């Protein structure tokens, strides 16, 4: 490996990232990191708060620590060792819209959270108290949340039950802020309009009361990734936000006009955004001080009122500040990693094809790799629109033999080697091996590359007529060419489809790739327009909401791209969309039972039925299992695990507040 700092010009010269790995003499498929050592820091066990905060207290600019902490601060035991106060977590975002990285690093502070090392698949067993302590009553119909006594927002104002009620009544379910509908976690099961009953019991306590058991309620809070508001959408700083809300401020529309916005709802959404509004109080370990839109980096400083301590009673976080440079593209992020400029990173750069060069530069960059089991089960799935308006195509796409034939016509090993750096197994749109409903037959069915079987099934589907060039004639009597829409968020899909195209053309079916931006992709999907589309495929979740598991069952009208109209029918309780065939209705019934069953063992049986029907229906053609994800962490970083659980919102569940430099 060259010991000179890598530059973008050097990286792109001669064919890009992977060329660096091969030119170095390292094996292309070698992903074993060559990691150097770090330097340990001394720990001062006597300091109960960061020196900068102690200085502010000394100068009378901040209350003493005991007045800033709640009476029962949350105790966090560091993963390996008590940390040292100080330092900056150097990080990066790719573009200003890369908010998930901020949500998962700075913003994972829901009312209840996942235990470190768990995934949420075991329900309440994986859940622990966080911002609030909790009780579950009446067989999962009632949930009581009790905020910590003395809990304060980052500006020192009390955090109370009024903030919980405000978040529910005036934000999460306020009609003017949700003109297209309310998130189903706030609704009674089977209803699109009836809200759960939420009551304030005292100054710190609120309860949610459902008519029927709300299975997975706590898990969904713990894994939800809301972009706005505090505590995953269930808690908001009323004392600050009410000034922008028309219910509390009759002049809110005027304030919006002064900001050159249309009305108060736009202003409220703008202010209820901790990543773009540095004035918004927070409960996070670090509070944003330089927001997105103000310079080339987002900066967050330690929250002096943060409500967690280590086992020695020392206030967290250990690290002083978080800094995320806003970069133009992934190549720059990759270069910064290999040059040792980032402290801990788990997003954008960590594709299978980049892993060899990231691993081989670990020693030079003074970082190590850590493993994260992937929550995705497939690198790319192809979904044919079975509810498309064109009657001829609709009939063809619903023909299972058509989909099976095209699946046999794909050389998946060629794609794995050529696009995914040799990582992954031949795999359909099926649950992963670690999933409780893993089905080996489902995962591997029709994955063999066999032109004879492909032709046999395509003939069975009625595509027996061909033109002079060998292309099969479609329902309209013209040569059949499938238009496949691919999101530009997944450039590797465009590469993979070139291999698919070669295999399909060999059996008489044409393919045309349509790469489109993510916004247009969603618009066309919602309008039921695409003939076919690609996407990645998530693993199966037993505990999920109304629109969950949409790769396996048509439950989500924005994501079940193989049957949008069926998903609309399910989501609207039959008021819109198209009624699905009987077998699909049976599957949707099993899905409803699964997601509303509080008994995990019984829910698992319903889940197996959902997956069984998904295997039979064969909604989508998969390519390969998604290799495990990976991240990098500087050798100077402490308390970052060597491997993270396959949990949503990583690294949030690993408790970044106990990371140390």
VMD Tcl script that draws the C-alpha trace (Angstrom):
set ca {
  {0.00 0.00 0.00}
  {1.17 3.51 -0.72}
  {2.02 5.49 2.40}
  {1.12 8.81 0.77}
  {-2.27 10.34 1.71}
  {-4.91 9.20 -0.72}
  {-6.59 11.86 -2.80}
  {-9.75 11.73 -4.82}
  {-7.70 12.11 -8.01}
  {-5.50 9.14 -7.06}
  {-8.56 7.13 -6.10}
  {-10.38 7.65 -9.38}
  {-7.30 7.34 -11.57}
  {-7.21 4.01 -13.38}
  {-10.72 2.79 -12.68}
  {-11.74 3.64 -9.16}
  {-11.72 2.30 -5.65}
  {-11.28 -1.41 -6.21}
  {-8.24 -0.87 -8.42}
  {-6.37 0.34 -5.35}
  {-6.82 -3.00 -3.68}
  {-5.67 -5.03 -6.64}
  {-2.75 -2.74 -7.47}
  {-1.41 -3.08 -3.93}
  {-0.70 -6.76 -4.32}
  {-3.55 -7.63 -1.93}
  {-6.08 -10.20 -3.06}
  {-9.17 -8.54 -4.49}
  {-11.46 -10.61 -2.31}
  {-9.28 -10.27 0.82}
  {-11.33 -8.37 3.42}
  {-9.21 -9.20 6.47}
  {-8.21 -5.88 8.08}
  {-4.57 -5.16 8.75}
  {-4.99 -2.99 11.81}
  {-2.47 -1.01 13.82}
  {-2.64 -0.32 17.53}
  {-4.01 2.68 19.37}
  {-2.74 4.72 22.31}
  {-4.61 4.41 25.60}
  {-5.60 7.53 27.53}
  {-5.42 7.99 31.29}
  {-8.75 8.07 33.11}
  {-9.46 10.62 35.84}
  {-11.86 8.76 38.18}
  {-12.47 11.83 40.37}
  {-14.11 14.10 37.77}
  {-17.91 13.80 37.92}
  {-18.45 16.13 34.95}
  {-16.53 17.47 31.99}
  {-13.92 20.11 32.88}
  {-15.58 22.72 30.65}
  {-18.87 22.28 32.52}
  {-17.14 22.38 35.89}
  {-15.60 25.69 34.87}
  {-19.03 27.10 33.97}
  {-20.35 26.00 37.35}
  {-17.38 27.63 39.08}
  {-18.07 30.91 37.25}
  {-21.78 30.82 38.14}
  {-22.90 30.31 34.52}
  {-24.33 26.82 35.08}
  {-26.09 25.18 38.05}
  {-24.17 22.50 39.96}
  {-24.32 18.96 38.57}
  {-26.72 17.67 41.21}
  {-29.24 20.31 40.13}
  {-28.88 19.38 36.47}
  {-29.32 15.64 36.82}
  {-32.66 13.95 37.54}
  {-33.08 12.27 40.92}
  {-32.72 8.87 39.26}
  {-30.31 9.35 36.34}
  {-30.02 6.40 34.01}
  {-26.96 4.31 34.85}
  {-24.91 3.27 31.83}
  {-22.07 0.79 32.28}
  {-19.31 1.42 29.72}
  {-18.68 -1.50 27.40}
  {-15.02 -2.00 28.35}
  {-13.72 0.78 30.59}
  {-14.67 4.14 32.12}
  {-13.96 6.91 29.68}
  {-12.01 10.13 29.71}
  {-13.70 13.48 29.17}
  {-12.78 15.37 26.03}
  {-12.23 15.09 22.30}
  {-14.24 15.42 19.11}
  {-15.99 12.59 17.29}
  {-14.95 13.26 13.69}
  {-17.67 12.04 11.36}
  {-19.18 12.69 7.95}
  {-22.46 13.00 6.07}
  {-22.88 12.55 2.33}
  {-25.04 15.52 1.39}
  {-27.37 17.54 3.59}
  {-30.12 14.90 3.27}
  {-28.06 12.21 5.00}
  {-30.12 12.62 8.17}
  {-30.24 8.97 9.16}
  {-26.63 9.13 10.31}
  {-27.54 11.96 12.69}
  {-30.67 10.21 13.91}
  {-28.76 7.01 14.63}
  {-25.73 8.63 16.30}
  {-27.08 11.73 18.06}
  {-30.80 11.14 18.05}
  {-31.42 7.65 19.40}
  {-33.13 8.60 22.67}
  {-36.63 7.04 22.51}
  {-38.86 6.66 25.58}
  {-37.76 3.03 25.77}
  {-34.79 1.53 23.95}
  {-33.27 -1.73 22.82}
  {-30.93 -3.48 25.20}
  {-27.41 -3.34 23.78}
  {-26.79 -6.45 21.72}
  {-30.44 -7.17 20.93}
  {-32.48 -6.71 17.77}
  {-36.05 -6.23 19.01}
  {-37.17 -9.54 17.51}
  {-37.97 -10.95 20.97}
  {-40.40 -8.19 21.82}
  {-40.54 -6.77 25.32}
  {-37.68 -9.04 26.37}
  {-35.37 -6.79 24.33}
  {-36.73 -3.51 25.76}
  {-35.40 -1.41 28.65}
  {-36.34 1.98 30.11}
  {-34.67 5.05 28.67}
  {-36.14 8.56 28.90}
  {-39.09 7.06 30.75}
  {-39.73 4.10 33.01}
  {-42.66 1.98 31.87}
  {-45.34 -0.53 32.82}
  {-47.44 -2.81 30.62}
  {-50.93 -3.62 31.88}
  {-54.13 -5.39 30.85}
  {-52.47 -7.87 28.45}
  {-50.84 -5.20 26.34}
  {-53.78 -2.80 26.17}
  {-52.31 -0.20 28.53}
  {-48.83 1.35 28.55}
  {-47.74 3.69 31.34}
  {-44.73 6.00 30.87}
  {-43.19 7.79 33.85}
  {-40.55 10.44 33.15}
  {-37.54 10.66 35.45}
  {-38.07 13.11 38.31}
  {-36.10 16.28 37.68}
  {-35.49 15.49 34.00}
  {-34.56 18.66 32.08}
  {-34.25 19.75 28.48}
  {-30.89 21.00 27.21}
  {-31.90 24.59 28.04}
  {-32.52 23.67 31.67}
  {-36.34 23.72 31.45}
  {-38.26 20.84 33.11}
  {-39.36 17.93 30.93}
  {-42.83 16.86 32.10}
  {-45.98 14.96 31.18}
  {-47.16 18.11 29.40}
  {-44.40 17.49 26.85}
  {-45.68 13.95 26.31}
  {-49.26 15.17 25.85}
  {-48.14 17.98 23.54}
  {-46.24 15.52 21.36}
  {-49.32 13.32 21.00}
  {-52.18 15.81 20.79}
  {-50.52 18.78 19.09}
  {-47.85 17.15 16.94}
  {-48.22 13.44 16.17}
  {-52.00 13.46 15.69}
  {-52.75 17.12 14.95}
  {-54.76 17.11 11.72}
  {-53.19 20.20 10.15}
  {-49.75 18.63 10.51}
  {-50.83 15.24 9.11}
  {-53.17 15.85 6.19}
  {-52.48 12.43 4.63}
  {-53.08 10.36 7.76}
  {-51.72 9.46 11.19}
  {-49.03 6.92 11.97}
  {-50.74 3.65 12.91}
  {-49.00 3.39 16.28}
  {-51.31 6.18 17.47}
  {-54.45 4.47 16.14}
  {-56.68 1.65 17.29}
  {-56.02 -1.64 15.50}
  {-57.95 -1.87 12.23}
  {-58.84 1.82 12.14}
  {-57.47 4.59 9.97}
  {-58.93 7.40 12.10}
  {-59.67 6.33 15.71}
  {-56.91 7.52 18.01}
  {-55.63 5.66 21.05}
  {-56.77 7.14 24.37}
  {-53.91 9.05 26.00}
  {-54.26 10.41 29.54}
  {-52.08 12.53 31.81}
  {-51.98 10.85 35.22}
  {-49.68 13.29 37.05}
  {-46.87 15.74 36.28}
  {-44.54 12.96 35.17}
  {-46.86 10.17 34.03}
  {-48.92 9.49 30.91}
  {-50.70 6.34 29.82}
  {-51.74 5.01 26.41}
  {-54.90 2.87 26.53}
  {-56.00 0.72 23.57}
  {-59.24 -1.22 23.18}
  {-57.36 -4.26 21.92}
  {-53.79 -5.40 22.65}
  {-51.23 -3.34 20.78}
  {-48.60 -5.98 20.22}
  {-45.12 -4.63 19.65}
  {-45.98 -1.11 20.81}
  {-42.83 -0.76 22.91}
  {-40.64 -2.40 20.28}
  {-41.87 -0.04 17.60}
  {-41.06 2.92 19.85}
  {-37.60 1.51 20.45}
  {-36.79 0.93 16.78}
  {-38.71 3.76 15.11}
  {-36.62 6.26 13.16}
  {-38.60 9.48 13.26}
  {-36.68 12.37 11.74}
  {-38.33 15.10 13.76}
  {-39.06 15.67 17.41}
  {-37.65 14.11 20.57}
  {-37.87 10.62 22.03}
  {-38.85 9.06 18.70}
  {-41.90 11.28 18.23}
  {-43.46 10.73 21.66}
  {-41.93 13.68 23.46}
  {-41.49 17.30 22.36}
  {-40.40 20.54 24.14}
  {-43.76 22.26 24.51}
  {-42.29 25.37 26.15}
  {-40.31 26.06 22.96}
  {-42.48 24.71 20.13}
  {-45.83 26.12 21.25}
  {-44.81 29.62 20.09}
  {-44.93 28.31 16.49}
  {-48.22 26.40 16.88}
  {-51.48 28.08 15.88}
  {-53.34 26.44 18.76}
  {-51.16 28.36 21.22}
  {-50.14 31.38 19.18}
  {-52.82 33.10 17.04}
  {-50.02 34.98 15.26}
  {-48.25 31.80 14.11}
  {-49.27 32.35 10.49}
  {-47.81 35.85 10.62}
  {-44.56 34.44 11.97}
  {-44.53 32.06 9.03}
  {-45.10 34.86 6.51}
  {-42.22 36.79 8.09}
  {-40.05 33.75 7.36}
  {-41.41 33.70 3.78}
  {-43.30 30.46 4.42}
  {-46.87 29.66 3.38}
  {-48.40 28.98 6.80}
  {-47.70 28.02 10.40}
  {-47.47 24.28 9.62}
  {-44.39 24.86 7.48}
  {-42.88 27.03 10.18}
  {-43.63 24.46 12.88}
  {-42.05 21.63 10.91}
  {-39.02 23.80 10.28}
  {-38.63 24.60 13.98}
  {-39.35 21.03 15.10}
  {-36.18 19.81 13.41}
  {-33.09 19.46 15.64}
  {-30.78 18.98 12.64}
  {-31.66 22.25 10.91}
  {-32.66 24.30 13.96}
  {-29.94 24.75 16.57}
  {-32.37 26.59 18.88}
  {-34.57 23.57 19.56}
  {-34.01 22.09 23.05}
  {-33.16 18.40 23.15}
  {-32.63 15.42 25.45}
  {-29.77 14.08 23.33}
  {-26.24 13.61 24.68}
  {-24.99 16.28 22.28}
  {-26.99 19.33 21.23}
  {-26.58 20.76 17.74}
  {-24.82 24.12 17.86}
  {-24.05 24.48 14.15}
  {-26.99 23.17 12.15}
  {-27.24 21.91 8.60}
  {-27.26 24.90 6.28}
  {-24.77 26.87 8.39}
  {-21.39 26.05 6.94}
  {-19.77 22.84 5.79}
  {-20.31 20.75 8.92}
  {-22.93 19.94 11.52}
  {-21.51 20.38 15.02}
  {-23.06 19.24 18.29}
  {-21.70 20.02 21.77}
  {-22.26 18.06 24.97}
  {-25.63 18.66 26.63}
  {-24.94 20.00 30.17}
  {-28.31 18.62 31.34}
  {-27.84 15.11 29.95}
  {-29.49 12.64 32.28}
  {-27.20 9.59 32.19}
  {-24.19 8.68 34.34}
  {-21.65 5.86 34.40}
  {-21.28 3.40 37.30}
  {-19.07 5.91 39.14}
  {-21.73 8.62 38.95}
  {-19.84 10.58 36.26}
  {-22.11 12.48 33.87}
  {-22.14 11.32 30.26}
  {-21.26 11.74 27.46}
  {-17.51 11.37 27.69}
  {-16.80 12.95 24.29}
  {-17.07 16.75 24.16}
  {-18.47 17.23 20.67}
  {-19.65 15.55 17.50}
  {-18.67 16.98 14.12}
  {-20.05 15.68 10.82}
  {-18.52 17.17 7.71}
  {-21.06 17.49 4.90}
  {-19.43 15.88 1.88}
  {-20.36 15.92 -1.78}
  {-20.09 12.20 -2.47}
  {-19.11 8.82 -1.07}
  {-15.68 8.82 -2.69}
  {-14.60 11.73 -0.48}
  {-15.91 9.94 2.61}
  {-13.97 6.83 1.60}
  {-10.77 8.82 1.18}
  {-11.17 10.44 4.59}
  {-11.60 7.01 6.16}
  {-8.51 5.55 4.51}
  {-6.50 8.64 5.46}
  {-7.51 8.20 9.11}
  {-9.54 11.43 9.30}
  {-12.78 9.98 10.72}
  {-13.23 8.60 14.22}
  {-16.17 6.24 13.82}
  {-18.34 5.76 10.74}
  {-21.08 3.33 9.72}
  {-22.85 4.61 6.64}
  {-22.65 5.17 2.86}
  {-19.07 3.97 2.26}
  {-19.61 0.47 3.68}
  {-20.70 -1.40 0.56}
  {-19.55 -4.95 -0.23}
  {-17.49 -3.73 -3.18}
  {-15.59 -1.22 -0.98}
  {-14.76 -3.64 1.81}
  {-11.48 -5.00 0.39}
  {-9.85 -1.58 0.03}
  {-11.21 -0.34 3.39}
  {-9.86 -3.41 5.15}
  {-6.44 -3.28 3.51}
  {-5.95 0.39 4.43}
  {-6.80 -0.09 8.12}
  {-3.22 -0.07 9.41}
  {-2.28 3.06 7.45}
  {-5.44 4.83 8.51}
  {-5.09 3.68 12.14}
  {-8.57 2.26 12.37}
  {-10.20 -1.14 12.72}
  {-13.29 -2.65 11.16}
  {-16.26 -3.87 13.18}
  {-19.00 -6.18 11.97}
  {-22.73 -5.46 11.77}
  {-25.06 -8.28 10.67}
  {-27.16 -6.84 7.88}
  {-30.85 -6.19 8.35}
  {-31.29 -6.59 4.62}
  {-31.85 -10.06 3.22}
  {-31.17 -9.30 -0.46}
  {-28.91 -7.03 -2.50}
  {-31.51 -6.53 -5.24}
  {-34.98 -7.84 -5.93}
  {-36.98 -7.44 -9.14}
  {-40.69 -6.83 -8.60}
  {-43.23 -7.07 -11.42}
  {-46.28 -4.85 -10.98}
  {-49.18 -7.31 -10.66}
  {-51.72 -4.49 -10.37}
  {-50.55 -2.49 -13.40}
  {-53.34 -0.87 -15.45}
  {-52.35 -2.62 -18.71}
  {-54.55 -5.72 -18.75}
  {-52.21 -7.83 -20.90}
  {-49.14 -7.11 -18.81}
  {-51.11 -7.53 -15.60}
  {-52.13 -11.05 -16.63}
  {-48.57 -11.90 -17.66}
  {-46.97 -10.50 -14.50}
  {-49.38 -12.46 -12.31}
  {-48.34 -15.68 -14.02}
  {-45.99 -17.43 -11.60}
  {-44.35 -19.39 -14.42}
  {-43.32 -16.11 -16.03}
  {-41.48 -15.01 -12.89}
  {-39.97 -18.45 -12.30}
  {-38.71 -18.60 -15.89}
  {-36.98 -15.24 -15.64}
  {-35.48 -16.23 -12.29}
  {-33.85 -19.29 -13.85}
  {-32.44 -17.03 -16.60}
  {-30.24 -15.04 -14.19}
  {-26.59 -15.96 -13.62}
  {-26.43 -14.85 -10.00}
  {-22.86 -16.01 -9.41}
  {-21.72 -13.74 -12.21}
  {-23.47 -10.80 -10.53}
  {-22.07 -11.63 -7.09}
  {-18.53 -11.73 -8.45}
  {-18.87 -8.79 -10.83}
  {-20.89 -6.37 -8.69}
  {-20.66 -7.48 -5.04}
  {-16.95 -8.35 -4.77}
  {-17.67 -12.06 -4.49}
  {-19.65 -11.64 -1.25}
  {-23.05 -13.23 -0.69}
  {-25.05 -16.35 -1.60}
  {-27.63 -17.01 -4.29}
  {-30.83 -15.86 -2.55}
  {-34.45 -15.03 -3.23}
  {-36.53 -12.32 -1.52}
  {-36.69 -14.52 1.57}
  {-35.85 -14.20 5.29}
  {-32.19 -14.51 6.33}
  {-30.66 -17.55 8.00}
  {-30.74 -15.90 11.43}
  {-34.46 -15.11 11.20}
  {-36.93 -17.18 13.29}
  {-38.93 -17.86 10.11}
  {-35.95 -18.76 7.91}
  {-36.98 -21.22 5.17}
  {-34.09 -22.74 3.22}
  {-36.33 -23.89 0.38}
  {-37.81 -20.39 -0.01}
  {-34.36 -18.78 -0.01}
  {-32.94 -20.98 -2.75}
  {-35.90 -21.83 -4.98}
  {-35.40 -21.07 -8.70}
  {-31.91 -19.65 -8.13}
  {-30.20 -22.18 -10.43}
  {-28.92 -20.67 -13.68}
  {-30.63 -22.92 -16.21}
  {-31.69 -21.67 -19.64}
  {-33.62 -24.88 -20.38}
  {-35.79 -24.48 -17.26}
  {-36.19 -20.80 -18.03}
  {-37.50 -21.53 -21.52}
  {-39.80 -24.27 -20.19}
  {-41.53 -21.94 -17.71}
  {-41.72 -19.02 -20.14}
  {-43.41 -21.34 -22.63}
  {-45.85 -22.40 -19.88}
  {-46.62 -18.71 -19.33}
  {-47.82 -18.54 -22.94}
  {-44.81 -16.75 -24.43}
  {-44.33 -19.21 -27.26}
  {-44.36 -16.86 -30.25}
  {-41.10 -15.17 -31.28}
  {-39.97 -12.63 -33.85}
  {-37.20 -13.14 -36.39}
  {-34.50 -12.11 -33.88}
  {-35.67 -14.64 -31.28}
  {-37.46 -12.20 -28.96}
  {-40.68 -13.57 -27.51}
  {-43.85 -11.69 -28.40}
  {-45.76 -10.12 -25.54}
  {-49.52 -9.86 -24.94}
  {-49.76 -7.04 -27.49}
  {-48.09 -9.14 -30.21}
  {-44.92 -7.05 -30.12}
  {-41.43 -8.14 -28.98}
  {-41.50 -8.28 -25.19}
  {-39.17 -5.84 -23.47}
  {-39.60 -5.24 -19.73}
  {-38.96 -1.71 -18.47}
  {-37.38 -1.92 -15.01}
  {-37.23 1.22 -12.87}
  {-34.19 1.49 -10.59}
  {-33.52 4.15 -7.95}
  {-30.31 6.11 -8.36}
  {-29.83 5.54 -4.61}
  {-28.63 2.06 -5.65}
  {-26.12 2.43 -8.50}
  {-25.13 -1.22 -8.07}
  {-28.63 -2.19 -9.27}
  {-27.97 -0.62 -12.64}
  {-24.75 -2.64 -12.87}
  {-26.48 -5.85 -11.81}
  {-29.29 -5.36 -14.33}
  {-26.78 -5.42 -17.17}
  {-25.99 -9.01 -16.21}
  {-29.72 -9.78 -15.87}
  {-30.33 -8.29 -19.31}
  {-27.82 -10.65 -20.89}
  {-29.48 -13.71 -19.34}
  {-33.02 -12.65 -20.22}
  {-32.20 -11.81 -23.81}
  {-30.73 -15.30 -24.19}
  {-34.21 -16.73 -23.48}
  {-36.05 -14.19 -25.61}
  {-37.08 -11.42 -23.19}
  {-35.74 -7.88 -23.55}
  {-34.91 -5.57 -20.67}
  {-34.67 -1.77 -20.52}
  {-33.26 -0.10 -17.39}
  {-34.75 3.22 -16.24}
  {-32.60 4.82 -13.52}
  {-34.60 7.57 -11.74}
  {-34.07 9.78 -8.70}
  {-35.57 8.59 -5.41}
  {-38.36 11.20 -5.42}
  {-39.50 10.31 -8.94}
  {-39.16 6.62 -8.08}
  {-41.66 7.06 -5.24}
  {-44.03 9.19 -7.34}
  {-44.20 6.57 -10.08}
  {-44.63 3.78 -7.56}
  {-47.52 5.53 -5.81}
  {-49.13 6.17 -9.20}
  {-48.95 2.44 -10.03}
  {-46.99 3.19 -13.20}
  {-43.86 1.00 -13.37}
  {-43.91 -2.31 -15.18}
  {-41.21 -3.56 -12.84}
  {-38.77 -2.10 -10.33}
  {-35.78 -3.02 -8.22}
  {-35.01 -2.43 -4.57}
  {-33.13 -4.05 -1.72}
  {-35.11 -6.42 0.52}
  {-35.35 -6.16 4.30}
  {-35.39 -9.15 6.61}
  {-38.72 -10.34 7.99}
  {-39.94 -8.69 11.22}
  {-42.37 -10.50 13.49}
  {-43.00 -7.31 15.42}
  {-44.04 -4.63 12.99}
  {-46.64 -2.04 12.11}
  {-49.49 -2.09 9.62}
  {-47.23 -1.39 6.66}
  {-44.36 -3.65 7.70}
  {-42.91 -6.69 5.91}
  {-44.09 -5.29 2.59}
  {-41.54 -7.33 0.63}
  {-43.32 -10.48 1.79}
  {-46.95 -9.36 1.93}
  {-48.71 -6.42 0.18}
  {-49.15 -4.29 3.30}
  {-47.62 -0.93 2.36}
  {-48.99 1.15 -0.51}
  {-45.69 2.96 -0.98}
  {-43.39 -0.03 -0.84}
  {-45.17 -3.21 -1.99}
  {-44.13 -2.42 -5.54}
  {-45.33 -5.77 -6.90}
  {-48.94 -4.97 -5.93}
  {-49.54 -1.34 -4.97}
  {-53.29 -1.56 -5.52}
  {-53.59 -4.59 -3.22}
  {-51.60 -2.75 -0.56}
  {-53.89 0.27 -0.90}
  {-56.88 -2.01 -0.35}
  {-55.32 -3.41 2.83}
  {-54.17 -0.05 4.19}
  {-57.54 1.61 3.60}
  {-59.49 -1.34 5.04}
  {-61.09 -1.93 1.64}
  {-61.98 1.68 0.87}
  {-59.57 2.06 -2.05}
  {-57.29 -0.01 -4.25}
  {-58.10 -3.47 -5.63}
  {-59.23 -6.48 -3.63}
  {-56.49 -9.14 -3.84}
  {-57.03 -12.79 -4.81}
  {-58.23 -15.17 -2.10}
  {-54.80 -16.61 -1.23}
  {-53.35 -13.12 -0.82}
  {-56.29 -12.13 1.39}
  {-55.55 -15.18 3.56}
  {-51.96 -14.02 3.82}
  {-53.02 -10.51 4.84}
  {-55.29 -11.99 7.51}
  {-52.38 -14.00 8.91}
  {-50.22 -10.87 8.82}
  {-52.83 -8.91 10.81}
  {-53.01 -11.68 13.41}
  {-49.22 -11.78 13.63}
  {-48.73 -8.06 14.23}
  {-51.59 -7.82 16.77}
  {-50.78 -10.96 18.79}
  {-49.09 -10.12 22.12}
  {-47.99 -13.74 22.71}
  {-44.68 -14.12 20.86}
  {-45.04 -17.89 20.33}
  {-48.48 -17.47 18.77}
  {-47.29 -14.54 16.67}
  {-44.49 -16.77 15.35}
  {-47.00 -19.31 14.06}
  {-48.88 -16.60 12.18}
  {-45.57 -15.34 10.81}
  {-44.74 -18.79 9.45}
  {-48.05 -18.78 7.57}
  {-47.28 -15.36 6.07}
  {-43.89 -16.59 4.89}
  {-45.32 -19.87 3.56}
  {-47.73 -18.01 1.33}
  {-45.01 -15.57 0.29}
  {-42.92 -18.53 -0.87}
  {-45.82 -19.88 -2.89}
  {-46.76 -16.53 -4.39}
  {-43.13 -15.76 -5.31}
  {-43.80 -12.02 -5.51}
  {-40.24 -10.96 -6.33}
  {-37.07 -12.33 -7.91}
  {-34.02 -12.02 -5.66}
  {-30.34 -11.98 -6.56}
  {-28.11 -12.61 -3.54}
  {-27.97 -12.44 0.24}
  {-26.69 -9.13 1.51}
  {-23.26 -9.50 3.13}
  {-22.87 -8.26 6.67}
  {-22.33 -4.55 6.99}
  {-19.22 -3.12 8.57}
  {-18.04 0.11 10.08}
  {-14.71 1.66 10.94}
  {-13.52 3.03 14.24}
  {-10.27 4.81 15.04}
  {-7.79 2.95 17.23}
  {-8.11 5.85 19.69}
  {-11.85 5.26 20.14}
  {-12.92 3.26 23.22}
  {-16.07 1.29 24.06}
  {-17.20 0.63 20.49}
  {-18.13 -3.08 20.19}
  {-16.26 -5.41 17.84}
  {-19.62 -6.52 16.47}
  {-23.05 -4.91 16.65}
  {-26.38 -6.70 16.68}
  {-28.55 -6.60 13.57}
  {-30.62 -3.85 15.13}
  {-32.33 -0.85 13.56}
  {-30.73 2.54 14.19}
  {-27.16 1.32 14.65}
  {-25.00 2.55 16.27}
  {-27.65 4.10 18.57}
  {-28.43 0.95 20.60}
  {-24.71 0.58 21.45}
  {-24.99 3.77 23.55}
  {-22.67 6.29 21.85}
  {-22.77 8.41 25.02}
  {-20.31 5.93 26.58}
  {-17.87 6.08 23.66}
  {-14.58 7.66 24.68}
  {-11.43 9.10 23.10}
}
mol new
graphics top color blue
foreach p $ca { graphics top sphere $p radius 0.5 }
foreach p [lrange $ca 0 end-1] q [lrange $ca 1 end] { graphics top cylinder $p $q radius 0.2 }
display resetview
